Amino acid sequence: MAQLGADLFFLGSCGLDASRGVTAFDSAEAEVKRAMAGNSAGIVIVVTNDKLATAAPYRVAAPDAISHLVVDKTAPSPILADFERLGAEIHFA
């Protein structure tokens, strides 16, 4: 895993919160995702509205590590604004 790097890592999240970042429910899954995220030049998160502003127990990546956030066009603007302030580029699907 330490030798694997990516320009963009499309990371699935169990929870995504502007203060906790990307989180997962399973510790082993979080560990693998954390290693992959650490070796990537950028992180893309595609997230549904029900996972926004939620957090699972295991942290994968800090909120400012997200390069791109792909959301539904109905995603709450205040939440998206928090991620924009942290440097994420918002894309609507």
C-alpha positions, 0 to 999 in steps of 0.5 A: 500500500505504501508504494501505491499512489494516485493523482486523484483518489475517489474515496467512499465515506460513511460520514462527512463532516466539516469538523471531523472530516471523512469517517468510516464505521470499520477500523480496518476499512478506515486504516486502508483508506487512510493509507491510500489517501495519504499517498494520493495527490488529491481526494475526491468524495462523492457523497449523498445528502444523508452522509453530509454533516455526519460522522462515523467513529474512525477518522480517514482524512481531515476535512481540509484534505478533500480536493473535490466534493461531488454532491447532489444539487439539493445538498445544503448550502451552509454545509457546502460553504464550510467545505469550500472554505476548507479548500474543496471544489464543489461539483453537482451531480 
